[in-house]
Structures are given as C-alpha cells and as structure tokens.
Amino acid sequence: MKVFQKLDEFLDFGWAQISRGKADKKSPARYPTFVTSSGDGFPNARTLVMRSSDRKNNQIEFHTDAASSKMFALKENPRAGIHIWLPKVQLQIQMDVVVEVKVGDITIPTWRNVPTNSRVAYGTTPSPGNVIETPLAYDHAPDQKRFAVLVCDIQSIQLLLLGANHIRAYYKKKNNWQGEWLSP
C-alpha cells in the first residue's frame, strides 16, 4: 500500500479510482451506492451504474427511471450521498453531491446511446416500487419519456485508505479542492 504524504496526490489517486468506474465494467466503482433522503427523513440507499465521470467539471452521471422513488426524493431535496468501496485497493470514497435532474427532449441524445437491451429499465409498468400481485406482474416498455439523467455536481470528497496505516482526507469544492488530513 502506498502511503500518501501529499493531499493532491491522494486526491489524484481517488479520482483515478472513480474514473475506473466508467472505464472498467469489473470495477466496483462502476456500481456506487447512491443515497437520498426519503419523505419520512430516513436515508434511502440503492446501487446505481455510473455512466460517466468528469473530474474537470467535478461531476458524475447516472441514469434512472423518471418514475422511481429517488426522483421524488430528489425533487424534495436535490442533495445526495455517494459511497464507493474498492476492496482491492482498500479505499472508501464518500461524496456529497447536488443533483441536476434532466428529463424530456434534452435526454434524447443520451437515450440514443443507451443499448436497446438496457432501455427496458426505463418505463416499467407499473412504475418502480408499486405493489404487484406476483413477482413478475409487470411489463417492460422502454420509454424515452421515462428516462432521466442524474448529473451529480460533487461538493465534497472524503477518502479513507485502509491498511497498516489508515489515511483519511476531506476535500471541498468551496475550498478549491485543497483538502485536509483527518484522523482515520
């Protein structure tokens, strides 16, 4: 395990791991946990597939069904948390994000790039989370109008590297990503 002495090198390492989520389908970073607040105040966590990462603009992107519960939660509170655990490098990444939801015609160019077999995830009837009578009492009806793009503007990143010596740092957008070491 590398011992990081410089905050910028540690952040570079963290971003390299985040970026692998898009580039490598086998990377656990591709499947982060996305956390919103439900109407009753409880956290609601689910696994999403990272569709892109952009360090220059400090953003990551996901796709979802516009009728899913996370959409209702984001309408009430556009803030979310993202958690990534990378066992091979023993790194935990936590991010606080503000989510911009894109729906409608603006998503058509992105929709065109969604593989046909993946489009069934956007348009399930009844809508995701509704009660059904039997396990398979639903239909897949791909519908671009139910396709939503979640653009997550990263506000902070916290990295925790485990090993013989744990290393932890916290970086904030409002501090121009300068970062500070934290006790692990």
N, C-alpha and C positions, 0 to 999 in steps of 0.2 A: 504494500500500500504506500502510495506517495504521501508524504507529509507536506502539506501546503504551508508556506510561510508568507505568501503574498495574497491579499484579498482578490486582486484582479485575476490571478492565475486560478484561484479556486472557483471564481465565477465563470471563467472560460471553460473549466472542466465541467461545471454544472450545465452550461449551455450546450456543450458538446454532447452530453448525455440526453438532454431534452431533444436536441436535433436528431439524434438517432431514432427517436420515436417515429419520425416520418420516414426516414431513410431505410430503416431495418424493421421489417414486419415481425421479426422474432424478438425485438427489444421490448422489455416491459414498459419502457417509456411511451410506447405506442398506445398503451391502454391505461391511462391515468384514472384515478378516482376523482370525480367531479362532484363537488358538494354545494348544495344550495340550502336556503332556509325555507322550511315549509310554512304554511299559513299558521300553524299552531306553534311555531317557534322552534320546532325540532330540526336538527340537520337532516338532510336527505342526500345520501351518497349513492353514486352509481358509477359504473365503469363506462367510459366513452372511448372512441377511437380518435386519436389525434390525427387530424387531416393535414395540418401544416404548422410549422413553427417559423418565426421570423424574429431573429434577435435584433436586427436593425430597428424594427418598429416595436419590439418587446410585445409580441403577440403570438398566441397560438389559436388554432381554429378547430372546431368540432362541427359535426352535422347532427341534426336531430329532427324528430317528427314535431311539427309545429303544434300538434295537439297533445304533446306529452306533459306530464306534471312539471318537469323542470321549466317549461316555457311559462307556466302560470307563476311559478316561484320567481323566475327572473323578471317577470312583469312587475311583481310587487317589490322586488329587491334585486337589482342587477349585479349585485356583488356575489362572488362565488369563491370557493377554495378549490385548489387542485393539488393532489398528492400523487407523487410517483415514488415507488420503491424499486431500486435496482440492486438485486441481491448479489450479482457478480462483482460489482464494484463497491458494495456495501454503502450505497448512497441513498439518502432520503431527500426528496425535493418537495418543498411546500411553496405554493404560490397563492397570493391573493390577487384576484382579477376583477375587473369591471367588464361586464359582458354587453357587447352590442349585438342585438338580435337582428338578423337580416332575413326577411321573408318576401315572397312575391316575385315580381319580374326581375328584381336585382339579383336573384339567385339563379336565374336561367343559365348563365354561362357556367356556373359551378355545377349545376344539375346535369348539364351535358357531359361532364367529366365523371359523373358517378356511374360505375359499371351497372349494366342492366340488372344483373342478379342482386345487386345491393340496393336498388331502388325500392324493393319491396318493404324496406324498413320505414318508408315514408308514405303513410297512407293506410295503415292497418284499420280495419273496421271490425268491431267498434274501436274507438280511439284507445291508445295505450293506457292501461291502468283501470279500465272499466271492468266491472264484474261480468263474467261469462258463465254459462251453464256447464260447459265441459272444457277440458284443456285445449281443444282445437276448434272451439266455436268462434272463430274469427276468420277474416279474409284479408289477404294481401292484395292491395290495389294501388300500385305505385302512382303517386300523385304529386307533381311538382309543386302544387299549391300548398301541400303539407310539408314541404321541405324547408328547413330552416338552417341557416349558417350562424354559428355562435363564434363571434370574433372576440377573443378574450384579451383585453389590454392588461398586461401584467403590471401590478402596482408594487409588489414585493416578491422576493425570492429568498427562501431560507434553505440552506444546505446543511446537512448533517452527515458527515462521513464517519462510519464506524470502523473500528479496527483496534489495534493495540493501544493507540491514542485516538480518541474521538476528536473530530474537528467540526466546529459549527460556526456558521456566519450568516448574517442577515443583510440583505441589500434592498434598498428602497428606490423606486423611480424618482420620488421627490428629492432625493439626495444625489441624483445623477449616478446611481448605482455604485456609490463609493464603498459601501459596506462597512460592517463592523464585526469583530470576532465576538462570539457568545460562548459562555460556558456550556459545555455539552450536557 
